[in-house]
Amino acid sequence: MDLDQAKQLKELQKENARLKRMLADVMLGKELLKEALEKKL
């Protein structure tokens, strides 16, 4: 693996971690909305 590939891999890993955090936030928000709606009904 050359230097450019290593840098690209590091950037992709960083982006993947960011996307995973975003997905977790969305899933948490969805769960909170679901619980709020269940309490309301």
N, C-alpha and C positions, 0 to 999 in steps of 0.2 A: 504494500500500500504506500503510495507516494504522499507527499505533504499535502497536495491539493485534495486528494481523496480523503485524507484524515480530517482536513478542515471541513470538507463538505459533510462528512459523517457526523462531526461534532455539531454542525449547524442543524442537520436533520434531527439529531437526538434532542437538541434544544427546542426545536419547533414541535417535535412530537410531545415533549413534556408540557409545553404550553397548551397544545391542543387537548391533551388529557385533562389538564386543570380546567380548561373551558368546558369540556364535556361534563366533568364532575360538578361544576357550578350549575350548569343547565339541568342536570339530573336532580340535584338538590332542590333547585327552584321548582321543578316540576312536582317533586314529592311534597314540598311545603304547600303548593297550591292545591294539590290533591287532598291533603289533610285539612286544609282550611275549608274546602268545599264540602268535605264529608261532615265537618262539624256544623256547617251552616244548614245542611239538609236534615 
